[in-house]
Amino acid sequence: MWPRSLLFALAVLLVGCSSGPTADLVLTNGTVATLDGAHGDVEALAAAGDTVLAVGSAEDMEAYVGTGTRVIDLDGRLAVPGFIEGHGHYMGMGEAQMQLGLLGTPSWGRIVAMVDSATTASTDGAWVQGRGWHQEKWDATPDRMVRGFQTNERLNQVAPETPVYLTHASGHAAIANDAALEAAGIGPDTPDPDGGTVVRDAQGRATGVLLETAAGLVQEAVEASRSNMSPQQRRRRRERQVRLAAEEALANGVTSFQDQGASFETIELYRTMAENEALGIRMYAMVSQGEVATETQERLAEIRAVGAADHHLTVRSIGEVTADGALGSRSAWMLEPYDDAPDDTGINVTSMDRIREIAEIALEEDYQLAVHAIGDRANRETLDLYASLFEEAEGSGAERRWRIEHAQHLHPDDIPRFGDLGVIASMQAIHACSDAPYNYERLGAQRVNQGAYLWKTLREDGVVVGNGTDVPVEKINPLASLHCTVARQVPGSDTTFTAEEALTPREALKSYTINNARMAFEEDIKGTLTPGKLSDVAVLSHNILTGSPERLREATVDYTVVGGEVVYTKE
């Protein structure tokens, strides 16, 4: 196959032999941040088909306007490369919009009231589900707490018969009422599954809180409750999840999405929708760790795809393989105990032997590997594994572009190993600000100051540092994550933390565009507004590259363009 850049040059040459190339879309009279050093910031952009045709002055772009060209007057707005979500959960994002939205709820009492209303509205006893609660972000502590979590007593009061299952914001914990626990077969004698914990009180009673893999016991019961759905009904439900996720992503200027953990079934759904031009977004789908085994290696080879359906689907990665949990649930795997839980060092969710097995398959099938590691021990163990495999295999780590997802808390000795090994740090800046209120409580000042959210240090070491939101853990709002990248501000205050790790607005923008493209081997076709690359653009209400960091918080997405087509316009 000829390189895209050569095909583009030939197309322009052929068109130029007649009356000159004509654009389908022109954005003009604003600032276009190409993020390409050869072009810099310009006034206007022209796109033909799905490709950037030219960038330059407003006057220059007039030459590409024809009778069928759509011209958008930016009126001083800022156009940037379409945001690339570097780490998220696509089907989870769609699913979250079909449940109770608990992100930002101020108290446990408010959540209980929401469940009460949902239970009353339910006429068939269907499960009540929600996502987004976070006990560290409430304005009041519930009356009864066990191991730092609320119990399910109030859920049992408002929903004595209806099963209720509410996922923590991090996705690494959940709370279920007794009806849901019973449906899942969780009783006094239920053992903790490998890599998980059923939280119990002093009397041995399950409190309803489930950490890591223990939550899967109830998730299986939720799936079982849908067993009476026909294959067609299940398919329609999944297609709705995809559509809802696409709508939310595009409204936030996200034109490409790196999906952390899709089943073979989900990937086939993406493929079908992409081929029917119904996916709505460019998808970099990672094969879920649960699908990877010696018995499925042939399936990995079969399902592999690079740039399928006009660059709407790529499958060449396995992830995210969960080495540990999250800081909020104290399940991040640490070298030393938590400051606020001296007997607890977190959870190794997937054994390192199992991760090695997955990694060896990834090497054999030439798949990228992405391992979730938040705690300093999880990061060290993952770096150790990568180092041993890279030494045994042909080719450098940099060529393979293996990733550590989150890379939130690092021991000082391990920081330079990312650059030395060529390992990508796929980070989510918004987590730093979300975790800020309890970060020092969990880890203490020394560990936070030496190794927490070190995107500038890693960047200066030559490491590719990506950005994202981990949606639905956080809302898919790149501007909020960019604000944290620049400001490192504790929410609700003027306090900053480890401010020396802040990036400039332009550096931050690159972390959400060209850096994320590199994480997916796609820097030659996206990530900058370079002529010949895909014409994926986000138009922002004002220039976020100048002025105070608050301009990032105040900005909105006014237009989203995918492949030269305007797919979202702010009303």
N, C-alpha and C positions, 0 to 999 in steps of 0.2 A: 504493500500500500504506500502511495506517495505521501510525504509529509504534508500536514495541513497547510503549513506556510507556503510550500511550493504550489499546491493547488490554488491557494488564494491568489498568489502572484500571477499565475496563468489566467485565472478568471478575470482579474482586473485588466490584464494585458489584452485579452480577447475583447472585453467590453470596450476598452479604450480605443480599439481599432475602429469602432463605429462612432458613436456620438459622445463617448465618455461614460464612465460608470455613473449610475443613478442610485441614490440611497432609498431604502424603504423607510428609514427613520433618521431624523436629524434632531439632536439635542443641542440647543444653542443659547448664547447670551447668558452664560453662567460660568462656573468653574468646573472643569472636568479634571479630577485628580487621576491621571492615568496610572500612577505608581510605577511608571516605566521611566528609567533615568534618561532615555533618549528623547522623551517627549515632555516630561514634567507635567505641570499644570497648564491646561489650555482652556479656551473658551467654549469649544464645541466639539461634537462627535457625530460622525455619520456611520450608519450601519446598513449593510445590504445582506439580505437573507439573515442567517444567524451569525454573521461575522462583522466585526468592526472593520469598516471600510477605510476611514481616515479620521484623524484628530487634528485640531489646529484652531485657528481663529474663526470667529463667526463668519467673517468675509470669505475665508477659504472654503468653508462648508457650503456656502451658497452654490458653488459649482456642482454639488452633488444633488441638489434639489430638483426633482422633476414633478410632473403632474400627479403622480401617485405617491409622492413622499409625504409621510406624516412628520410635521415639524412641531416640536415642543419647545416653547420659549421657557427656558429655565428661570428667567427673571431673577438672576442672582443666586439661584440655588447651587448646591454642590452635587455633582455626579461622581460616583465612585464605582469601582468594580463591584459586581454583585457580591453580597456577603456569602461566605462559605461557612456553614455550621460545621465546625471541626469535630464536635463530639455531641451526639444527641441520640435519642431513642424515638424513631419516627412513629412507629405504631403506638408506642406509649403516649406520644404527644396527641395522637388522634383519640386514643382511649381516654385520656385525661379530660378531653372536652365532652365526653359522654358520661362523666361522673361528677360528683360534687367537687368543685374546685376549692381546695383548702389553702392554697398558697396565700400567705399574708393574713390569715385569720388571726385575730388578736388574742384569743383565749380558747381554752378547752371548752368552756361553757358555750361559746359561740358555735363551736363544732358540734357539740351535743345537740344544740337547738336546730342546726341544719339537718342533722340526722333525724331528729324528731319529725321535722316537717316532711322530709323525704319518705320516712316510714309511713306517715299518715297518708301521703299521696299515693303510696303503692297499694294497689288493690289485689294483687296476686301473690303477695309475699315474696316478690323477687328480691334478690340481694341488693342491699344499698352499699354502693362503693364510692370512695372518694380518694383524693390524693393531694398531698401538699402540707400536712401538718408538721409543725416543728416545735417541740417543747421548749427549746431554748429561746424562742422568739415571741413567747406569750407575755402579756403584760401582768399576768398573775400566775402563781404556781398552784396547780390543783391541790385539793385537800390531802389526797393520798398519793404518794409516789413510791415506787419500788425501783431501785437501781437507776434512778434519775428519770423514770418514765411514769406517766399517769397509768392508772388501772382502768379496766373496762366497766366498772360498776355503774357509772352513769349511762353508758351505752345500753347496758342490760335493762336499766329502768325505762328508757324511752323506746327500746326495741327488744322486748322480751322474747319474741318469736321470730322476728325478721332477722336473717343473718346480715351482719354489718362487717365490712372489711375496709379499713382506711390505711392507705400506704403513706409512709413517712415521706417528706419532701425529698430526702436523699435517695429513696428507693431501696434503702438497706435495712429498713425496719417497717413494721406494720402493727396495727392494733385491730383485734377482732373481738366482737362480743361473744358471749357464751354460745349463742345459737350458731354462730359461724364456727367456733371451735368444735362444737359437737358435730357439725356437718363434716368437718375435716378429720374427725376421729381423734382429736387431741383431748386427752384426759389425764388423770393423776399419774398414770404410769407410762405416759408417752415419753420416750427418750428424746434427747436432743439429737437432731440429725447432724451428720458431719458438716462442719462449716456453719453451724447455726445454733441458736439458743431460744428455747421457750422460756421466757422470763417468768419466774415464780416468786410468790411471797414467802414469808418465813414459815408458813404452814404447808408449803408445797403446792399451793393452788396456782394454776396458770392465771396470770394477770391480764392476758389478752395480747400482751406485747410480744412480738416475734421478731427476732433478729436474723438477718441474712437468710440462709437456706431454710430456716424454720418457717418463714413466710410462705415458702413454696407449698407447704402442706395445705394451707388454706387456698392458695391459688389453684391447686388441683381441684379442690371442692368447687370453686367458682366455675372452672371449666366443665366439671361434671354436671353442674346445674344447667348448662346449655346443651346437654346431650340430646335433648328433644328437638333441637333446631335442625332443619334440613340442610344439606350441603349448600343449597342455593341461598338459604337465609344466612348461613355463616359467611358465605362469600360476600353477600351484600353488606353485611356488617363490617367486614374487613375492608371492603372498598370504601365504605363511608369513613372509616378511620383514616385511610390514605387521603381522601379528599379534604377532610377537616384539617389534617396536618399540613397539607399543601397550602390551604387558604391561610392558615396562621403564619406559616413560614414566609410566604410571598408578601403578606401584609407587613412583615418586618424586614423586607429587603433581602431575604435569604433566597438565593437562586440555586445553591447547591447544598447538599446535606450528606454528612458522613454518618451513616446509621450504625450504631454500635450493637450489633448482635441481632441478625435476622435469621429466621429459620429458612430451610430450603423452600417450604411452602410460601413464606412471605416473599422470598426472592423471586419465585415464579410469578407471584402476583404482581410485583414491581415490573417484571419483564413484560408480562401481558399488557399491563396498563401503559408502559412506556411505548411499546410497539403500536398501541392504539392511540397514542398521543393524549393519554388521559392521566399520566403521572403528575404532570404540572410542575415538576422540579427536576433538577439533575441529581441523581442518586448514586452515592458511593456506598454500596451495601456490604457490610462485614458479615461473614458467616458466623452464626452463634457458636460458642464453644460446645454447647450441648449436641450440636450436629457433627462434631469432628471426632472421628475415631478411625481406626485402621479399616474398619468395614465400610467407611463412607468415602475413602480417598478417591475412588472412581467418580463419585458424585461431585466431589470438589473440582475435579478436572472438567467434568461435563458442564457445570454451572458457571465456570469462570467466564468473564466477559470484560472487555475493555472498550469503553466508548460505544456500547450498543445503542441502537435506536437514536441515532444522531446525537451521541454523547449524553444520553439521558440515563444510562445505567452502566456502572462498572462494578464487577465482583472480582476482587483479587486480594482480599484481606480476611483474616480471622480475628474476631474481637467482639466486645472486650472481654478478655479472659480475666475473671475476678480473683486477684491474689488476696485482696482484703476488702474491708467494708468502708465505712465513712466516719469522719470525725464526729459528726453530730450524734451518732449512735454509739460512739466509743468502740466501733468495730474496725477502725483503721489499725493495721498491724504495726505496732511500735517496737523499737529496740528496748525502750525503757517504759515502765508503767506510766499511766496517765497521772498527772498531778492531782486531779480530782477523783481518781479511782486507783489508789496505790496497789491494788491487787490485780489490776486489769491491764493487759498489753494489747487488747484487740483480738481480732479473729483472722486466721488464715482460712479464707473461704474455700478456695480451691487448692488442694495440696500441690506443692511444688513438683512432685512427681508427675501428677496429672498435667500440670502446665508444661513440663518438659515433653511429655508425650505429644501434646498439641503442637508445641514448637517444632518438634522433629518432623511432624507431618507437614507443617507449614513450609519447612525447608525443602522437603521432598517434592512438594507440589508448587514450589515457587510462589507461595502466598506471603503477603505481609502479615506480621503478627502485632496485635495491640493488646497489651496487658494493663488492666486496671490496678494501679498501685497508689495509695494515698499516704499510708504511714511510712516512716523511714525504713522500717524493716522490710516491708513489702517492696519498696523501691530497691533496697540492697539485694534482696533475694532475686528480684527480676533482673537487675544488672548482672549479677553473678551468673545467672542462667544464660543470658544473652552472650556474655563474654565467653563462656565455655563452648557454646554452640558456634559462635563466629570463628573461634579458633580452630574448630574441627572442620568447618565448611569452607568451600571455596567462595571467594568474593568478600568484600568488606561489609561491615555493618551499615555504613553510609549508603551503599548500593541497595541494600535490602530495605532500608527505611523502616525498620521495626520501631515501634512506638511504645512509650509508656503513657497511658492515659491518666491524667490528673497530675502525677509527679508533684504532689502538694507539699510533702514534708520530707526533706532530705537531710541525712547526716552530712556534715561538712566534708567528710572523706569521700563521699559518693558524688558530690557535685561535679567535679571535673570528669567523671567517668562517662557522662552523657556525651560530651564532645569527643573524648578519646575513642569511644565505641561507635560513634555515629548514630546514636539513639535519638529519636525525635521525642521532644517533650510536648505532648498534646494536652495543654492546660486550659482551664476555664477560669478566666479572671474573676468572673462574677462570684465564684465560690469564696475567694479571698475576702470580699466585703461581706458576704452572707455569713461566713464563719467568724468574722472579726469579733462580734460580741462575746463569744465564748472561747476563742482560740487560746488566749493566755491562761484561762482557767484549766483547759484540757492539758496544755503542754508546758506552760511556764514560759517566762520571758526569754530564757536562753535558747530553747529549742525553736521558738517562733522567730527570734531575731537572726539566728544562724541559718535556718533552713526552710522557712515557710514561703511558698509562692515566689520563687526566685526567678521570675521570667527575665529580668534584666541581666542578672548574673549569667544565666544560661545563654542568653542571646549573645552576650559579649564573649562567651566561650566558643561561639560559632555554632551553637545548637539551633536547629530549626524549632522554634517555639510557636505552637499554634494557639488558637483561641476558640472559645465556644461557650455554650450555656448549659450543656448536659440536660437540655429539655427532655422530659417535663420536670426535672429536679428544680430548674429555674424556668422562668418564661423565656421564650425564644426571642430575646430582645438584644441584638448585637450592640446597640447603643448603650445599654446599661452595663454590659460587660466591658465595652471600650472605656466607659467612664471609670470603672474600677481599675482598669489597666493604667489609666493616666492619674487618677486621684488617690487610689488606695485609701478610701475614706470609710470610716465606720458608719453604717447606716444610722440616720437620725441624729448625727452629731457633726461637728466640724473637726473631729479627731482623725488624724491619719496614722498609719502604722507602717513601719519599715519603708518609709517614703523613698529611700534610696533605690528601691526596686521599681519605681514608676517608670513608664515609658512616655515618650512624647506622643502627641496625637497621631502623627504620621507613622511612627513606629508601631503604635497600637493598631492602626488601620491595616498595616501590612500583615500583622498577626492574624487578621480575620479574612485576608484575601489571598495574597500570593503565598504566604507561609502555609496556609491551609491547603492551597493547591499543591504545594510541594509535598505535603503529608500524604497526598493521594496520587503522586506521580503525574499531576495534571498541570504543572506550571507552564507547559508549552501551549496550552489551549485556554487557560483561564487564570484569574488572579490579578491581571493588569489589563488596562484598556489599551492594548497594543493592536494596531492594525494587523489583521490576520487571525486574531484570537476571537473566541466566542463573544458575542455582544450581549453579555449579561451585566446589567447596570442597576444600581440603587440610586435614586435621586432623593437627596435629603433637603429638608426645609431651609437649612442655612449651612454655612461653612464651619464644620466642626474642627478644622485644622488650625484655626486661629482663635485667639481669645482664651477665656478661662475654661477649665474642665466642665463647668456648669453648662456650657453650650452643648456638650454631648448629652447631658441629661435632658435638656430642653428640646433637642432636635426630634423631628418626626420623619418618617419615610413617606414621601409624596408620590413617588412612582417606583415600580419595580419592572424591570425589563429582562426577559429571558429569551435569548436567541433573537434579539431584535424586535420582539413582540411585547407590547405593554400589557402585562398580565395583572397589574394592580395599580389602581389610582386612588389616592386618598380622597374621600368624599368631603 
